[in-house]
Amino acid sequence: MDFKTELKMYQDIVNKELEKYIRKNKCIEKVLNSAMEYSLMAGGKRLRPILVIATYKLFKENIEECMPYAVAIEMIHNFSLIHDDLPEVDNDDFRHGKPTNHKQFNHPTALLAGDSLFNQAYIVMSKDLAKSATQNKIRIFGEFSNAVDRMIAGEYLDTELEGQQISHQMLQYIHENKTGELLKLSIRMGAILANASEEDAKSLTIYAEKIGLAFQIKDDILSEEGDEKVLGKPVGNDKEMEKCTYVSKYGLQKSKEILENITNEAIQELDKYGEKAIFLKELAKYIQNRNK
C-alpha cells in the first residue's frame, strides 16, 4: 500500500470513530453540540490520532485498545484550534476553508464548544479506564494531562511575546510545547498502550520531538509563502502580528534547511524497525513537504 492510500485509510478510520461521539440527540443545548461537531468534523489531517494508531501498530495489530485515546487527542487538538482562532488570540476568520467557529456561531458559543471538547476528551478516557484501568492507561492519563498543560503554556507564550525579539531557546521552547507536546504524546500513547519497551519508547520519543518541531517550522514557512486557497486560512498572519517564528529569526531558506535536517534525524531514529516503520518515515516527509 502506498503512503497516500494508507494515510487516507487511517483518516477514514479516525473519522468513523469520531462520528460515534457526535451528540445528535435533541436537547436544549443543541447549538453547542452543533458547534462542537462543526469543528471536530471539519476535516484536517487527523495527524495526532493517526500517530497513535501507527505507533501502536509497530508492536500490535489490534488497534481497538488505542482508539479511545486517538479520539481523545483529536478532541483536545480541536479544542485548541477553536480557542487559537478567537479574537483575543490569533483572530482568524477561516480554518480548513470554512469560517472559524466563532464566525460560524458566536464568540461565547465557540469558547464553550472548545471547553466542551476539552472535557469530552477526558470523558472518553475515563470511560475506557472504568472498563480496564491498567497501569499503562493510568500512566497515559497522567502524560495526557501534562501534555495539555504544556500545550496551553506554549500557546500563552506565543501570544504574550508577540512583537518581541526572543532567543533561539525561547522560540524552540514555545514550539516544543505549543505544537510538539501533543505530537509527542500521540507517539508515546501508541507505544505505551502496545507495551513497547522503555528503549523503544525513548527512540520513538526522540522521533516525536523532532517531527513536532518540524511541524511547527513548516507552519512558519507556510505562513510566509503558502497558498491561501490551499491552506484554507489567511497567509501572513504571523508577520502581521509580529510573532517570532523560525522564518522571522533565520529567514526562509535557512528555515527550510533546518526543517530538512530535523526531518532526516527523525527518520534515522526509526531505522531499527525496518519495513514496519515505513509509514512513520513517510509521515515525517509528509510533514516536511505538506502544503497545508
Contacts in CASP RR format, 6 or more apart in sequence:
PFRMAT RR
TARGET T0000
AUTHOR 0000-0000-0000
METHOD contacts of the structure
MODEL  1
MDFKTELKMYQDIVNKELEKYIRKNKCIEKVLNSAMEYSLMAGGKRLRPI
LVIATYKLFKENIEECMPYAVAIEMIHNFSLIHDDLPEVDNDDFRHGKPT
NHKQFNHPTALLAGDSLFNQAYIVMSKDLAKSATQNKIRIFGEFSNAVDR
MIAGEYLDTELEGQQISHQMLQYIHENKTGELLKLSIRMGAILANASEED
AKSLTIYAEKIGLAFQIKDDILSEEGDEKVLGKPVGNDKEMEKCTYVSKY
GLQKSKEILENITNEAIQELDKYGEKAIFLKELAKYIQNRNK
1 9 0 8 1.000
3 279 0 8 1.000
3 282 0 8 1.000
3 283 0 8 1.000
3 286 0 8 1.000
6 279 0 8 1.000
7 50 0 8 1.000
7 283 0 8 1.000
7 286 0 8 1.000
10 46 0 8 1.000
10 50 0 8 1.000
10 53 0 8 1.000
10 54 0 8 1.000
11 45 0 8 1.000
11 46 0 8 1.000
11 50 0 8 1.000
13 53 0 8 1.000
13 63 0 8 1.000
14 46 0 8 1.000
14 49 0 8 1.000
14 50 0 8 1.000
14 53 0 8 1.000
14 70 0 8 1.000
14 71 0 8 1.000
14 74 0 8 1.000
15 41 0 8 1.000
15 43 0 8 1.000
15 46 0 8 1.000
17 49 0 8 1.000
17 67 0 8 1.000
17 70 0 8 1.000
17 71 0 8 1.000
18 40 0 8 1.000
18 41 0 8 1.000
18 71 0 8 1.000
18 74 0 8 1.000
19 41 0 8 1.000
21 40 0 8 1.000
21 71 0 8 1.000
21 75 0 8 1.000
21 120 0 8 1.000
21 124 0 8 1.000
22 33 0 8 1.000
22 36 0 8 1.000
22 37 0 8 1.000
22 40 0 8 1.000
22 41 0 8 1.000
23 33 0 8 1.000
23 36 0 8 1.000
23 37 0 8 1.000
24 33 0 8 1.000
27 33 0 8 1.000
31 105 0 8 1.000
31 109 0 8 1.000
32 109 0 8 1.000
32 112 0 8 1.000
32 113 0 8 1.000
32 116 0 8 1.000
34 105 0 8 1.000
35 101 0 8 1.000
35 104 0 8 1.000
35 105 0 8 1.000
35 109 0 8 1.000
35 110 0 8 1.000
35 112 0 8 1.000
35 113 0 8 1.000
36 113 0 8 1.000
36 114 0 8 1.000
36 116 0 8 1.000
36 117 0 8 1.000
36 120 0 8 1.000
38 101 0 8 1.000
38 104 0 8 1.000
38 105 0 8 1.000
38 113 0 8 1.000
39 78 0 8 1.000
39 81 0 8 1.000
39 82 0 8 1.000
39 101 0 8 1.000
39 113 0 8 1.000
39 114 0 8 1.000
39 117 0 8 1.000
40 74 0 8 1.000
40 75 0 8 1.000
40 78 0 8 1.000
40 117 0 8 1.000
42 78 0 8 1.000
42 95 0 8 1.000
42 96 0 8 1.000
42 98 0 8 1.000
43 96 0 8 1.000
44 96 0 8 1.000
45 290 0 8 1.000
46 74 0 8 1.000
47 183 0 8 1.000
47 186 0 8 1.000
47 215 0 8 1.000
47 283 0 8 1.000
47 287 0 8 1.000
48 70 0 8 1.000
48 73 0 8 1.000
48 74 0 8 1.000
48 77 0 8 1.000
48 182 0 8 1.000
48 183 0 8 1.000
48 185 0 8 1.000
48 186 0 8 1.000
49 70 0 8 1.000
49 71 0 8 1.000
49 73 0 8 1.000
49 74 0 8 1.000
49 186 0 8 1.000
50 70 0 8 1.000
50 283 0 8 1.000
51 183 0 8 1.000
51 186 0 8 1.000
51 187 0 8 1.000
51 190 0 8 1.000
51 208 0 8 1.000
51 280 0 8 1.000
51 283 0 8 1.000
52 66 0 8 1.000
52 69 0 8 1.000
52 70 0 8 1.000
52 73 0 8 1.000
52 186 0 8 1.000
52 187 0 8 1.000
52 189 0 8 1.000
52 190 0 8 1.000
52 193 0 8 1.000
53 63 0 8 1.000
53 66 0 8 1.000
53 67 0 8 1.000
53 70 0 8 1.000
53 190 0 8 1.000
54 279 0 8 1.000
54 280 0 8 1.000
54 283 0 8 1.000
55 186 0 8 1.000
55 187 0 8 1.000
55 189 0 8 1.000
55 190 0 8 1.000
55 191 0 8 1.000
55 194 0 8 1.000
55 204 0 8 1.000
55 280 0 8 1.000
56 63 0 8 1.000
56 65 0 8 1.000
56 66 0 8 1.000
56 190 0 8 1.000
56 191 0 8 1.000
56 193 0 8 1.000
56 194 0 8 1.000
57 63 0 8 1.000
57 194 0 8 1.000
57 276 0 8 1.000
58 191 0 8 1.000
58 194 0 8 1.000
58 196 0 8 1.000
58 200 0 8 1.000
58 204 0 8 1.000
58 273 0 8 1.000
58 276 0 8 1.000
58 277 0 8 1.000
58 280 0 8 1.000
59 191 0 8 1.000
59 194 0 8 1.000
59 195 0 8 1.000
59 196 0 8 1.000
59 200 0 8 1.000
60 194 0 8 1.000
60 195 0 8 1.000
65 193 0 8 1.000
66 189 0 8 1.000
66 190 0 8 1.000
66 193 0 8 1.000
66 194 0 8 1.000
68 124 0 8 1.000
68 125 0 8 1.000
68 127 0 8 1.000
68 128 0 8 1.000
69 125 0 8 1.000
69 128 0 8 1.000
69 140 0 8 1.000
69 144 0 8 1.000
69 189 0 8 1.000
69 190 0 8 1.000
69 193 0 8 1.000
70 186 0 8 1.000
70 189 0 8 1.000
71 121 0 8 1.000
71 124 0 8 1.000
72 121 0 8 1.000
72 122 0 8 1.000
72 124 0 8 1.000
72 125 0 8 1.000
72 144 0 8 1.000
73 121 0 8 1.000
73 144 0 8 1.000
73 182 0 8 1.000
73 185 0 8 1.000
73 186 0 8 1.000
73 189 0 8 1.000
75 117 0 8 1.000
75 118 0 8 1.000
75 120 0 8 1.000
75 121 0 8 1.000
75 124 0 8 1.000
76 117 0 8 1.000
76 118 0 8 1.000
76 121 0 8 1.000
76 144 0 8 1.000
76 148 0 8 1.000
76 151 0 8 1.000
76 182 0 8 1.000
77 182 0 8 1.000
78 114 0 8 1.000
78 117 0 8 1.000
79 114 0 8 1.000
79 115 0 8 1.000
79 117 0 8 1.000
79 118 0 8 1.000
79 121 0 8 1.000
80 151 0 8 1.000
80 152 0 8 1.000
80 155 0 8 1.000
80 182 0 8 1.000
81 95 0 8 1.000
82 100 0 8 1.000
82 101 0 8 1.000
82 102 0 8 1.000
82 110 0 8 1.000
82 111 0 8 1.000
82 113 0 8 1.000
82 114 0 8 1.000
82 117 0 8 1.000
83 89 0 8 1.000
83 111 0 8 1.000
83 114 0 8 1.000
83 155 0 8 1.000
84 90 0 8 1.000
84 92 0 8 1.000
84 155 0 8 1.000
85 91 0 8 1.000
85 92 0 8 1.000
85 95 0 8 1.000
85 100 0 8 1.000
85 101 0 8 1.000
85 102 0 8 1.000
85 110 0 8 1.000
86 102 0 8 1.000
86 107 0 8 1.000
86 110 0 8 1.000
86 111 0 8 1.000
87 102 0 8 1.000
87 107 0 8 1.000
89 155 0 8 1.000
89 159 0 8 1.000
90 159 0 8 1.000
90 237 0 8 1.000
90 241 0 8 1.000
92 100 0 8 1.000
92 233 0 8 1.000
92 234 0 8 1.000
92 237 0 8 1.000
93 99 0 8 1.000
93 100 0 8 1.000
93 103 0 8 1.000
93 234 0 8 1.000
94 100 0 8 1.000
94 103 0 8 1.000
94 232 0 8 1.000
94 233 0 8 1.000
94 234 0 8 1.000
95 232 0 8 1.000
95 233 0 8 1.000
96 232 0 8 1.000
96 233 0 8 1.000
97 232 0 8 1.000
97 233 0 8 1.000
98 104 0 8 1.000
100 110 0 8 1.000
101 109 0 8 1.000
101 110 0 8 1.000
101 113 0 8 1.000
101 114 0 8 1.000
102 109 0 8 1.000
102 110 0 8 1.000
102 111 0 8 1.000
105 113 0 8 1.000
118 148 0 8 1.000
125 137 0 8 1.000
125 140 0 8 1.000
125 141 0 8 1.000
125 144 0 8 1.000
128 137 0 8 1.000
129 137 0 8 1.000
129 138 0 8 1.000
129 141 0 8 1.000
136 192 0 8 1.000
136 193 0 8 1.000
136 195 0 8 1.000
137 193 0 8 1.000
139 192 0 8 1.000
140 188 0 8 1.000
140 189 0 8 1.000
140 192 0 8 1.000
140 193 0 8 1.000
143 185 0 8 1.000
143 188 0 8 1.000
143 189 0 8 1.000
143 192 0 8 1.000
144 185 0 8 1.000
144 189 0 8 1.000
147 181 0 8 1.000
147 182 0 8 1.000
147 184 0 8 1.000
147 185 0 8 1.000
148 181 0 8 1.000
148 182 0 8 1.000
150 177 0 8 1.000
150 181 0 8 1.000
151 177 0 8 1.000
151 178 0 8 1.000
151 179 0 8 1.000
151 180 0 8 1.000
151 181 0 8 1.000
151 182 0 8 1.000
153 177 0 8 1.000
154 173 0 8 1.000
154 174 0 8 1.000
154 177 0 8 1.000
154 178 0 8 1.000
155 178 0 8 1.000
157 170 0 8 1.000
157 173 0 8 1.000
157 174 0 8 1.000
157 177 0 8 1.000
157 178 0 8 1.000
158 174 0 8 1.000
158 178 0 8 1.000
158 243 0 8 1.000
161 170 0 8 1.000
161 174 0 8 1.000
161 244 0 8 1.000
162 241 0 8 1.000
162 242 0 8 1.000
162 243 0 8 1.000
163 241 0 8 1.000
163 242 0 8 1.000
163 243 0 8 1.000
163 244 0 8 1.000
164 244 0 8 1.000
165 244 0 8 1.000
166 174 0 8 1.000
166 244 0 8 1.000
168 249 0 8 1.000
170 244 0 8 1.000
171 244 0 8 1.000
171 245 0 8 1.000
171 246 0 8 1.000
171 249 0 8 1.000
172 213 0 8 1.000
175 212 0 8 1.000
175 213 0 8 1.000
175 216 0 8 1.000
175 217 0 8 1.000
175 246 0 8 1.000
176 209 0 8 1.000
176 212 0 8 1.000
176 213 0 8 1.000
178 216 0 8 1.000
179 212 0 8 1.000
179 213 0 8 1.000
179 215 0 8 1.000
179 216 0 8 1.000
179 219 0 8 1.000
180 208 0 8 1.000
180 209 0 8 1.000
180 212 0 8 1.000
180 213 0 8 1.000
180 215 0 8 1.000
180 216 0 8 1.000
183 208 0 8 1.000
183 211 0 8 1.000
183 212 0 8 1.000
183 215 0 8 1.000
184 205 0 8 1.000
184 208 0 8 1.000
184 209 0 8 1.000
184 212 0 8 1.000
186 208 0 8 1.000
187 204 0 8 1.000
187 205 0 8 1.000
187 207 0 8 1.000
187 208 0 8 1.000
188 201 0 8 1.000
188 204 0 8 1.000
188 205 0 8 1.000
188 208 0 8 1.000
190 196 0 8 1.000
191 200 0 8 1.000
191 201 0 8 1.000
191 204 0 8 1.000
192 201 0 8 1.000
196 204 0 8 1.000
203 269 0 8 1.000
203 270 0 8 1.000
203 272 0 8 1.000
204 269 0 8 1.000
206 266 0 8 1.000
206 269 0 8 1.000
207 266 0 8 1.000
207 269 0 8 1.000
207 270 0 8 1.000
207 280 0 8 1.000
207 284 0 8 1.000
210 262 0 8 1.000
210 263 0 8 1.000
210 265 0 8 1.000
210 266 0 8 1.000
210 269 0 8 1.000
210 284 0 8 1.000
211 262 0 8 1.000
211 263 0 8 1.000
211 266 0 8 1.000
211 283 0 8 1.000
211 284 0 8 1.000
211 287 0 8 1.000
212 287 0 8 1.000
213 262 0 8 1.000
214 259 0 8 1.000
214 262 0 8 1.000
214 263 0 8 1.000
214 266 0 8 1.000
214 284 0 8 1.000
214 287 0 8 1.000
214 288 0 8 1.000
215 287 0 8 1.000
216 246 0 8 1.000
217 246 0 8 1.000
217 255 0 8 1.000
217 258 0 8 1.000
217 259 0 8 1.000
217 262 0 8 1.000
218 259 0 8 1.000
218 287 0 8 1.000
218 288 0 8 1.000
218 290 0 8 1.000
220 238 0 8 1.000
220 245 0 8 1.000
220 246 0 8 1.000
220 247 0 8 1.000
220 248 0 8 1.000
220 255 0 8 1.000
221 246 0 8 1.000
221 247 0 8 1.000
221 252 0 8 1.000
221 255 0 8 1.000
221 256 0 8 1.000
221 259 0 8 1.000
222 231 0 8 1.000
222 235 0 8 1.000
222 290 0 8 1.000
222 291 0 8 1.000
222 292 0 8 1.000
223 235 0 8 1.000
223 236 0 8 1.000
223 237 0 8 1.000
223 238 0 8 1.000
223 239 0 8 1.000
223 245 0 8 1.000
223 247 0 8 1.000
224 235 0 8 1.000
224 236 0 8 1.000
224 238 0 8 1.000
224 239 0 8 1.000
224 245 0 8 1.000
224 247 0 8 1.000
224 252 0 8 1.000
225 235 0 8 1.000
225 252 0 8 1.000
226 235 0 8 1.000
226 291 0 8 1.000
227 235 0 8 1.000
227 291 0 8 1.000
228 234 0 8 1.000
228 235 0 8 1.000
230 291 0 8 1.000
230 292 0 8 1.000
231 291 0 8 1.000
231 292 0 8 1.000
232 292 0 8 1.000
238 245 0 8 1.000
238 247 0 8 1.000
238 248 0 8 1.000
239 248 0 8 1.000
246 255 0 8 1.000
246 258 0 8 1.000
247 255 0 8 1.000
250 258 0 8 1.000
259 288 0 8 1.000
260 288 0 8 1.000
263 284 0 8 1.000
263 285 0 8 1.000
263 287 0 8 1.000
263 288 0 8 1.000
266 284 0 8 1.000
267 281 0 8 1.000
267 284 0 8 1.000
267 285 0 8 1.000
270 277 0 8 1.000
270 280 0 8 1.000
270 281 0 8 1.000
271 277 0 8 1.000
273 280 0 8 1.000
END
